Amino acid sequence: MRFSGLKKRSFTAFGLSALFLLASATLLTSCGKNYYFAGRQLPPSGVLNRVLIAEQNPSGFSKGALPFVDAYYDIRHPYNSPTGSFSIAGYAGNLPLTIQNMPEEQVGGVVSADGKFVIVSYSQEKTGSGLSLPAGTASSIFVDRERQFVYAANSSAHVLVVADLTHNATYTLNLPNVYRVSINPGGTIALAFAQNSTQGPNNQIGSTPSDAFSVYSVVGLTADQQQAAAKSADPQHYLNAQDCEPQNLPAFCAFPVSTGANASFDNPIKAVFSPDGSTAYVIDCGPECGGTTAGVTVIPITASSLNTNTSGAKGIALVAQSNIAVPGGATNGIFNGNILYLAGQQLQTDGLFQGFVSVLNTQTGQVTGKYAISDGTHNKMVFGDDNMLWIGSTQCTSGETYKRAQATGGSQYGCLTMFNTAKNTATLDAYRGDATGIAPVIGLNKVYTAEGGQVYIYDGTTMANLDNANVTVSGTASDVAYMDAASDGDNTTY
């Protein structure tokens, strides 16, 4: 997450800052330490502003690589040498897709199309062998900040995989039509979503068949609960769970999320969490996913709804309490204080969808405005410098904006939007293909993107194109991440 109010700094000022940081890092290293800021280790490359690229098919001999660039100079090689290039050592994944960026922990999680999940050490600029998950999980995988548990939804087999990295154990929970998972940054809440599903008010766990829910909460059982489940008449459905595994001594269960009298789910697609962690906002895709009403369903996270003294996710008794309709559509969201920005598409009278960003005040529960942005499925949202919200989408040429552009020949219809949250104005990029990655380099007033399989650089305030000649890749760029960002919110949307 990025908060507004960050100020643009001049190139000169940042040149001096970079020199100061480099000098400080050198001094600390000479004193037996190896830090450059916030206790982070100075990486082997010595580069202080790195953007990581998930690159597919970089050559005829490899299906995947993780190069990174010096985002201060916008180059892929050392500043004082025209030869050589920066790359994460040890990576052997096939077709890397996404990067879960966790710069505060100096790591990133990279998912590849074959289900391989690897942790990249930003401080050492290398990775280990990684974790192999069932094929079909690549579209929705997250690890908690402590790197203890990985949660992955398998969209083909419709199972939820929980990997306990501490004890080297993997559990597969059977969930009907599950296709996505969301976790909060701390990993205390993990929610799984059933595809093409709706759930009405007053659907309560225990009184409704467990396979008739839209949202499920993954829960790690305590030692006492494990013993109680094993001794029960039906360990697989302990306490009305949809599934508990392993059945001889359950460690994890998937419990349905109940709805109160004023709450429902309409094609839920993901969840975003309030900055204080007290509330989960489940995004209901609605008409964009074949349903009726787009919006958010509000789930309070209270002490009574959490399992205690357990490892992993804890949301054992979650109950949705209310709905907020979002006419502009909702498939993604990001917080800035109490304001939740929601991106989605609204069905138009001609049968096409048009993209909008809606502004939701979570204190009042009111949508205060909606503003036209790029069409398509909005998979990326991240804040940059100077109050700018950057939004990336895929398949943006199949909607209303493209139709109007073809009719008038004048308007932009690209998949990347820069939205000024201070002025509520949107700037659309020229079409370059699907916008699958966005990495604002905070403080340098620039934004790296992956669009149409290539890397581009933009001015963070004007959206003007910057020279990307020295950062282009030979393969296909699927995602980008600012490795040295101040916050884990840079690039990653849980």
BELJO-V218663 format. One record per residue. N is the residue number from 1. PHI is phi in whole degrees, -180 to 180 (NA if undefined). PSI is psi as a letter, one per 30 degrees, with the letter a starting at -180 (* if undefined). NEAR is the number of other ideal C-beta (glycine too) atoms within 12 Angstrom. Layout:
# BELJO-V218663
n-><N;N>
phi-><PHI;PHI>
psi-><PSI;PSI>
near-><NEAR;NEAR>
This chain:
# BELJO-V218663
n-><1;2;3;4;5;6;7;8;9;10;11;12;13;14;15;16;17;18;19;20;21;22;23;24;25;26;27;28;29;30;31;32;33;34;35;36;37;38;39;40;41;42;43;44;45;46;47;48;49;50;51;52;53;54;55;56;57;58;59;60;61;62;63;64;65;66;67;68;69;70;71;72;73;74;75;76;77;78;79;80;81;82;83;84;85;86;87;88;89;90;91;92;93;94;95;96;97;98;99;100;101;102;103;104;105;106;107;108;109;110;111;112;113;114;115;116;117;118;119;120;121;122;123;124;125;126;127;128;129;130;131;132;133;134;135;136;137;138;139;140;141;142;143;144;145;146;147;148;149;150;151;152;153;154;155;156;157;158;159;160;161;162;163;164;165;166;167;168;169;170;171;172;173;174;175;176;177;178;179;180;181;182;183;184;185;186;187;188;189;190;191;192;193;194;195;196;197;198;199;200;201;202;203;204;205;206;207;208;209;210;211;212;213;214;215;216;217;218;219;220;221;222;223;224;225;226;227;228;229;230;231;232;233;234;235;236;237;238;239;240;241;242;243;244;245;246;247;248;249;250;251;252;253;254;255;256;257;258;259;260;261;262;263;264;265;266;267;268;269;270;271;272;273;274;275;276;277;278;279;280;281;282;283;284;285;286;287;288;289;290;291;292;293;294;295;296;297;298;299;300;301;302;303;304;305;306;307;308;309;310;311;312;313;314;315;316;317;318;319;320;321;322;323;324;325;326;327;328;329;330;331;332;333;334;335;336;337;338;339;340;341;342;343;344;345;346;347;348;349;350;351;352;353;354;355;356;357;358;359;360;361;362;363;364;365;366;367;368;369;370;371;372;373;374;375;376;377;378;379;380;381;382;383;384;385;386;387;388;389;390;391;392;393;394;395;396;397;398;399;400;401;402;403;404;405;406;407;408;409;410;411;412;413;414;415;416;417;418;419;420;421;422;423;424;425;426;427;428;429;430;431;432;433;434;435;436;437;438;439;440;441;442;443;444;445;446;447;448;449;450;451;452;453;454;455;456;457;458;459;460;461;462;463;464;465;466;467;468;469;470;471;472;473;474;475;476;477;478;479;480;481;482;483;484;485;486;487;488;489;490;491;492;493;494>
phi-><NA;-125;-100;-68;103;-69;-101;-70;-116;-77;-61;-63;-61;-75;-63;-65;-62;-63;-64;-65;-63;-65;-64;-65;-63;-63;-65;-65;-65;-68;-92;93;-113;-144;-116;-125;-165;52;75;-82;-77;-72;-72;-57;-70;75;-83;-102;-134;-107;-115;-88;-122;-87;-116;-97;48;-67;-157;-72;-108;-145;-100;-165;-154;-127;-73;-136;-124;-84;-78;-77;-99;59;-138;-102;-131;-56;-61;-95;-149;-78;-107;82;-152;-89;-160;-75;-80;87;-76;-136;-77;-102;58;-60;-110;-134;-123;-89;-89;-132;-65;-63;-94;60;-142;-144;-107;-111;-107;-114;-63;-87;90;-76;-122;-125;-97;-96;-85;-69;-73;-103;56;-155;-139;-91;-76;89;-117;-98;-113;-59;-59;106;-92;-63;-78;-153;-137;-141;-118;-75;-62;-81;55;-103;-136;-114;-119;-141;-99;-100;-75;-94;-89;57;-129;-110;-105;-117;-109;-90;-72;-69;-106;53;-130;-126;-122;-116;-101;-84;-131;-62;63;-66;-144;-145;-138;-130;-130;-81;-55;-79;78;-83;-127;-132;-114;-115;-123;-87;-73;53;-127;-133;-143;-83;-64;58;-88;-109;-63;99;-111;-124;-50;-66;-94;-106;-107;-101;-129;-128;-111;-84;-135;-86;-82;-75;-61;-66;-66;-61;-66;-66;-65;-63;-89;-75;-69;-140;-58;-65;-121;-56;55;68;-70;-71;-161;-129;-141;-73;-71;-76;-155;-57;-108;-132;-131;-111;-101;-61;-93;-77;-118;-82;-66;-115;-134;-155;-124;-129;54;-63;-125;-171;-134;-121;-118;-61;-58;-87;77;-87;-145;-105;-110;-81;-87;-97;-69;60;-56;-63;-112;91;-98;-113;-130;-85;165;-129;-110;-96;-120;-67;-112;-114;-60;-71;-96;-114;-73;-112;54;-140;-102;88;-62;-128;-75;-87;-139;-80;-134;-71;-115;-157;-123;-129;-73;-127;-58;-73;101;-153;-131;-155;-158;-150;-93;-137;67;-90;-96;-108;-90;-118;-109;-175;-132;-113;-72;-98;-65;-88;92;-96;-98;-126;-79;-143;-111;-111;-108;-112;-86;-74;-74;-98;73;-113;-85;-92;173;-135;-139;-67;-137;-62;-79;102;-84;-92;-98;-129;-144;-156;-88;-115;-70;57;65;-94;-105;-103;-129;-116;-136;-119;54;-84;-99;-113;-120;-67;-64;-64;-60;-67;-64;-68;-76;-98;73;-124;-92;-80;-143;-69;-88;-114;-124;-108;-110;-83;-74;-79;-110;56;-124;-120;-121;-99;-81;-65;-70;-127;111;-61;-93;-102;-150;-139;-139;-66;-98;-62;95;-94;57;-145;-134;-93;-137;-114;-134;57;86;-128;-97;-129;-128;-127;-67;-72;-113;-100;67;-68;-73;-103;-67;-111;-59;-99;-125;-67;-115;-82;-94;-115;-85;-103;-159;-139;-151;-84;-65;-110;-67;-74;-125;-65;-72;-73;91;-87;-115;-68>
psi-><k;k;k;l;f;k;k;k;l;l;e;e;e;f;e;e;e;e;e;e;e;e;e;e;e;e;e;e;e;f;g;g;l;h;l;e;l;h;g;k;k;k;l;e;f;g;k;f;i;k;k;k;k;j;k;k;h;f;l;f;f;k;f;k;l;i;l;l;l;j;f;e;f;h;l;g;l;k;e;g;k;f;l;l;l;k;l;k;k;f;k;g;l;k;i;k;e;l;k;j;k;i;f;e;g;h;l;k;k;k;k;l;f;g;g;k;k;k;k;k;j;e;e;f;h;l;l;a;f;a;k;k;l;k;k;f;f;f;f;i;k;k;k;l;e;f;h;e;k;k;k;k;k;j;f;e;f;h;l;k;k;k;j;j;f;e;g;h;k;k;k;j;k;j;k;k;g;k;f;l;k;k;l;l;e;f;g;f;k;j;k;k;k;k;k;h;l;l;k;l;l;h;j;k;k;f;f;k;k;f;g;g;l;f;k;k;k;k;k;k;k;l;e;e;e;e;e;e;e;e;f;l;f;i;e;f;h;k;h;g;l;e;k;k;k;l;f;f;i;k;e;k;l;j;k;k;k;l;k;a;f;g;k;l;k;j;h;k;f;l;k;l;k;l;e;f;g;f;k;k;j;k;k;j;e;b;e;f;g;g;a;e;k;l;a;k;k;k;j;k;j;l;e;f;g;k;k;l;h;l;k;a;k;g;i;f;h;k;k;k;f;l;k;j;k;j;e;f;l;j;f;l;l;k;k;j;b;g;k;j;k;k;k;a;k;k;k;l;f;g;f;l;k;k;k;l;k;k;j;k;j;f;e;f;g;k;j;f;l;k;k;k;a;k;l;a;j;j;f;k;k;k;k;a;l;h;g;k;k;k;k;k;l;l;h;f;g;g;a;e;e;e;e;e;e;e;e;f;g;f;l;l;g;l;g;k;k;j;k;j;f;e;f;h;k;k;k;k;l;l;k;g;a;k;j;f;k;k;j;k;i;k;e;f;h;l;k;k;l;j;k;g;g;l;k;l;k;l;k;f;e;f;g;k;k;l;j;g;e;g;g;l;l;f;b;k;j;f;l;l;k;j;f;g;l;f;k;f;f;j;e;k;j;*>
near-><34;40;23;24;16;28;16;22;22;13;18;10;16;26;17;14;22;29;16;17;27;24;18;21;26;19;17;20;19;12;11;8;16;22;22;32;24;18;14;29;26;32;32;21;35;26;35;39;41;46;52;56;50;48;43;33;24;30;15;8;10;21;25;38;38;48;40;44;42;35;42;30;29;29;31;35;22;18;22;12;14;11;9;15;26;33;28;40;21;21;36;24;41;27;30;50;36;39;52;41;46;39;38;25;31;31;35;47;49;51;42;38;27;26;34;33;41;41;40;44;30;40;29;22;30;25;33;23;14;32;34;24;38;25;22;26;41;35;28;40;46;46;42;37;28;22;27;27;41;43;51;46;44;32;29;18;23;31;35;51;42;48;38;28;26;15;16;11;23;28;35;31;43;28;45;27;30;43;35;46;44;43;44;37;32;27;36;37;47;52;49;54;45;36;28;22;36;29;36;24;22;18;30;26;35;16;14;21;16;32;25;25;41;44;50;53;49;54;49;42;38;24;17;14;31;28;17;20;32;22;15;23;10;19;26;26;27;33;28;29;37;39;37;41;35;23;24;15;23;35;36;49;49;51;45;43;49;37;36;24;16;17;35;37;45;39;37;49;49;44;45;43;38;30;23;18;24;21;32;44;46;50;49;44;44;37;29;40;34;19;29;20;29;43;42;47;49;35;38;28;34;19;15;14;29;28;32;19;14;26;28;39;45;37;46;41;28;43;34;46;29;24;33;37;28;41;25;36;47;50;47;46;47;47;40;33;22;22;34;43;51;52;53;52;43;36;28;22;9;12;12;24;39;37;49;42;46;41;31;39;20;31;15;13;22;17;29;24;24;29;32;34;49;51;46;42;32;49;39;44;46;49;42;46;37;33;28;40;47;55;52;51;47;31;27;43;28;24;36;31;38;28;21;22;23;17;13;12;9;11;23;28;35;38;43;49;45;41;43;28;35;19;17;21;20;32;30;36;38;23;26;29;29;35;50;41;47;53;51;49;46;38;32;40;31;43;51;51;50;46;40;28;29;29;45;42;36;40;28;39;27;20;32;18;20;27;17;29;15;22;38;27;38;22;27;31;46;45;47;53;49;49;46;44;45;24;28;34;34;43;49;43;44;42>
